[in-house]
Amino acid sequence: MDIAKIFNKYAGKEIRVDETYVFLSFGKRNYAYGDVKPAKDDLVLKAMKRAARENGYTLRVWFSESSRSCDYRKDRLNVHITKGEDGKYRVSDKFTIG
Protein backbone atom coordinates (compact mmCIF):
# COMPACT_ATOMS: atom_id res chain seq x y z
CA MET A 1 0.00 0.00 0.00
CA ASP A 2 1.36 3.41 -0.96
CA ILE A 3 0.76 5.49 2.16
CA ALA A 4 2.06 8.66 0.50
CA LYS A 5 -0.67 8.38 -2.12
CA ILE A 6 -3.31 8.25 0.61
CA PHE A 7 -1.90 10.90 2.95
CA ASN A 8 -0.08 13.43 0.75
CA LYS A 9 -3.31 15.42 0.45
CA TYR A 10 -2.78 16.40 4.11
CA ALA A 11 0.82 17.57 3.66
CA GLY A 12 1.19 21.27 4.35
CA LYS A 13 -2.12 21.57 6.18
CA GLU A 14 -2.03 23.53 9.41
CA ILE A 15 -3.04 21.83 12.63
CA ARG A 16 -3.98 23.35 15.94
CA VAL A 17 -1.84 22.53 18.94
CA ASP A 18 -1.82 23.02 22.69
CA GLU A 19 1.53 24.37 23.90
CA THR A 20 2.41 24.35 27.57
CA TYR A 21 5.58 25.53 29.22
CA VAL A 22 7.18 24.70 32.52
CA PHE A 23 9.86 26.98 33.92
CA LEU A 24 12.53 25.43 36.13
CA SER A 25 15.38 26.95 38.09
CA PHE A 26 18.60 25.13 38.96
CA GLY A 27 21.01 27.25 40.91
CA LYS A 28 21.35 30.54 39.07
CA ARG A 29 20.07 29.19 35.76
CA ASN A 30 16.50 29.21 34.49
CA TYR A 31 15.18 26.74 31.95
CA ALA A 32 11.96 26.62 29.96
CA TYR A 33 10.59 23.24 28.97
CA GLY A 34 7.89 23.27 26.33
CA ASP A 35 5.43 20.54 25.52
CA VAL A 36 3.41 20.48 22.31
CA LYS A 37 0.39 18.27 21.75
CA PRO A 38 -2.21 18.27 19.01
CA ALA A 39 -5.51 19.90 19.96
CA LYS A 40 -8.03 17.15 20.66
CA ASP A 41 -10.62 18.55 18.26
CA ASP A 42 -8.31 19.34 15.32
CA LEU A 43 -10.24 18.55 12.14
CA VAL A 44 -7.19 17.72 9.98
CA LEU A 45 -5.94 15.11 12.43
CA LYS A 46 -9.44 13.69 12.88
CA ALA A 47 -9.65 13.20 9.11
CA MET A 48 -6.19 11.62 9.05
CA LYS A 49 -7.11 9.24 11.89
CA ARG A 50 -10.24 8.22 10.00
CA ALA A 51 -8.26 7.64 6.76
CA ALA A 52 -5.64 5.63 8.68
CA ARG A 53 -8.31 3.48 10.32
CA GLU A 54 -10.02 2.87 6.94
CA ASN A 55 -6.69 1.59 5.61
CA GLY A 56 -5.90 -0.65 8.59
CA TYR A 57 -3.58 1.70 10.50
CA THR A 58 -3.52 3.62 13.74
CA LEU A 59 -2.11 7.14 13.64
CA ARG A 60 0.78 8.45 15.73
CA VAL A 61 1.64 12.15 15.63
CA TRP A 62 5.30 13.13 15.91
CA PHE A 63 6.42 16.69 16.45
CA SER A 64 10.01 17.59 15.62
CA GLU A 65 10.58 18.07 19.36
CA SER A 66 8.98 14.73 20.30
CA SER A 67 10.89 11.90 21.87
CA ARG A 68 10.50 8.59 20.06
CA SER A 69 9.76 5.12 21.30
CA CYS A 70 11.74 2.20 19.95
CA ASP A 71 8.84 -0.15 19.39
CA TYR A 72 7.89 -0.94 15.81
CA ARG A 73 4.37 -1.74 14.66
CA LYS A 74 3.40 -2.62 11.12
CA ASP A 75 -0.11 -1.26 11.67
CA ARG A 76 0.94 2.23 12.81
CA LEU A 77 1.34 5.26 10.59
CA ASN A 78 3.63 8.01 11.87
CA VAL A 79 2.76 11.50 10.71
CA HIS A 80 5.43 14.15 11.23
CA ILE A 81 4.46 17.68 12.22
CA THR A 82 6.84 20.59 11.74
CA LYS A 83 6.78 24.13 13.03
CA GLY A 84 7.19 26.75 10.34
CA GLU A 85 9.05 30.02 10.60
CA ASP A 86 5.66 31.67 11.05
CA GLY A 87 5.14 29.67 14.26
CA LYS A 88 2.37 27.50 12.82
CA TYR A 89 2.42 23.72 12.92
CA ARG A 90 1.83 21.83 9.69
CA VAL A 91 1.67 18.23 8.51
CA SER A 92 4.93 17.40 6.75
CA ASP A 93 5.19 15.23 3.68
CA LYS A 94 6.98 12.55 5.69
CA PHE A 95 4.82 9.52 6.52
CA THR A 96 6.35 6.31 7.85
CA ILE A 97 5.16 2.95 9.11
CA GLY A 98 6.29 1.95 12.55
N, C-alpha and C positions, 0 to 999 in steps of 0.2 A: 504494500500500500504506500502510495506517495503522499506522505503527510504534508509536504510543502504545498502540493496541489490543493489540498483541503483547507489549509490554514493560512496561506499567503494572503488571502483577502483581508485578514486581520492585521497584517504587518503595517506599522505606521499609525495605527489607530491609538488615540489617547485613552488612557484609563485613569480612573480616579483612585487616589490612594489616601490612606490615613498615615500621617507621619507623626511620630512621637519622639520626644527627646528627653534624655535623662542627663543631668549634669552632675558630675562627680568631682570631688576634690581629693587629691592625694598630696599631702605636704603643701607646698606652695604652688602646685600645678592644678589647673582646672581642665577637665575633659568633658566633651559633649559626646554622648552616644546616641545615635539616631536609629530608629527602627521604622521601616517602611512596610506596610501591608496593603494589599488591595482592598478597596472599599467593598464591603459585603454586597452592596446592591449595584455594582458596576455592570452596566448592560453589555459591554464588549466581552468581559470575562464570562458573564452568564451565557452568552451566545457561544463562546469558545468551549465552555464546559459541556454544553448541549451537543455541539458538533463532535467533541471528543467521545462522549458517551455513545452517540449514534454510530461511531466507528470503532467501538470496542476499547476505548482508552479512558483513563482518568487523567485529569489535568493538574499539573503542578506548576505554580508560578514562581519564577526565579528572577529576583532583582539583581542588578550587578553587584550590590552590596551583600547579597544573601550568602550565608554559609551553605555548604552542600553536604548532603548525606552520601554515604558511599554505597548504599544499596542500589541494586539495579532491578528494574521491573520492565518486562516486555510490554506490559499493558499501560504504561504511564507515558504521557506526552509532557515534555518540559517546554514551557513557553518562557522565553527570556524577555524581560522588561528592562528598558534602558531609560535613563533620565537625560533629556535633551538640554542643550545650552539655555533654553528658555525656561528650564525648571519643570517642564511637564514630562510625565512618564508615558512611554509609548511601547506598544508591542513591537519587538524587533522581528527581523525576518529569519531568526534562528530558532528552529524547532527541532528537538531531539527526542529520541525514545530512551527511557531509562528511568 
